[in-house]
Amino acid sequence: MESTKLASVADPLARLRASKNEFEEQEAKDGAEAGRRWAEEDAEYSQLSRLMTAFDDDALAGELTPDEVCSAMDPEERLDGRELDNFWVNNVGEQHPSSECLAAFIEAAVAVAREV
């Protein structure tokens, strides 16, 4: 009976792990596409340079917030809350992108900056 309990617990956990991995992969893919597109079409080099300076590999491995990323790009805080939300909606399709999406967005944008 104990092995039946373990099997029933393991299956939902495996399913949730697979779902989590799929979610994170899709978020990273979406973030990378959005970051590259933004860098190529809309970004100023000063914004890209600030991203390179603000986010090293350790920072990208942690939890990121949309406000934190925009503050790095716009240290004078010229964008208000609504403009920040609009930035993310226009670039990644949602107001509050995940940390995985944000990290991939930054990595892709910085990669474009390094090509310059």
N, C-alpha and C positions, 0 to 999 in steps of 0.2 A: 504494500500500500504506500509506503514511503517513497518508492521510486516513481509511482504514478503522480504523487504530489509534486515531486521535483520536475518531472517531465511537463506537467501542466503549467508550472511556473516558468520553466525554461523557454517554452514555445512563445508565450507572450513577450518575454524579454527579448528573445531573438528577433521577433517581429518588430518590436519597438526600436531595437538597435538598427535593424535594416532600414526602417522608416527614417530614423534620425540621420543615418549616413546618406540616404537618398536626398533628404531635405538639405543637408549641409552642402552636398555636391551641387545641387541645383542653385542654391543661394550663391555659392562661389562662382559658378558659371555665369549667372545673371549679373553679379557684381563686376566680374572681369569684363564682360561685354560692355556694361554701362560705363565703367571707368575708362576704358580705351576710347569709347565713342565720345565721352565728355572731354577727355584730354585732347583728342584730335580736332574736335569741332568747336568747343566752347571755352576751354580753360585758357587762362593766361599763364605764361611761364612762371610768373611770380607765385601763383597758386601751387603749381606743380613743385616748385623749388621748396616751398614751405612744407608740402606733404613729405618730400624726401627727407627734410630735416627733422620733422616732428615724429615720424613713424619709422622706427627701425624694426628689425625682425622680432624682437622681444615684445614691442608694443603691438605688433600685428597678431601675435599669438594670444594676446589677452582679450578681454571684453572691450569692445569699442562702442561708442555711442554716436549717432548722427551729429549731435551738437559738437562733440569733441572733434570730429573730422572737419566740420565747417569752421570751427574756431581756429583750427590750424591753418586752413586756407584763407581765412578772413580774420586775422588777429585784431583788427580794429573794430570788429563786430558791427559791421555796417548792415548785416542782415538781421531782421527781426525774426521772431518765431514763425510767423506765417511764411516769410521768404525762405527760411530754412526748410520748412515742410514742403514748400513748392519746389525747392531745389531737388529734394530727394524724390518727390513724386514725378517730376519731369525727367529725372535721370535714371532712376531704378524702378519707378512704378509704384512706390509706396512711401508713406511718411516716415515710417520707422523700420528701416532695413535692419536685418540681423547683423550680428557681429561678423559672421562669415562673409556676408555680402559686402560689408564695409571694408574688410581686410582685402578682399579680392579687387574691389573698386580701387583702393589705394595702390595696390601692387601693379595693376594694369595701367593706371594713370602715370605712376612713377616710371614704369617701363617705357612709356611713350616719351616722357621727359628725357630719359637717358639716351634715346635715339636722336635727340636734337643736337 
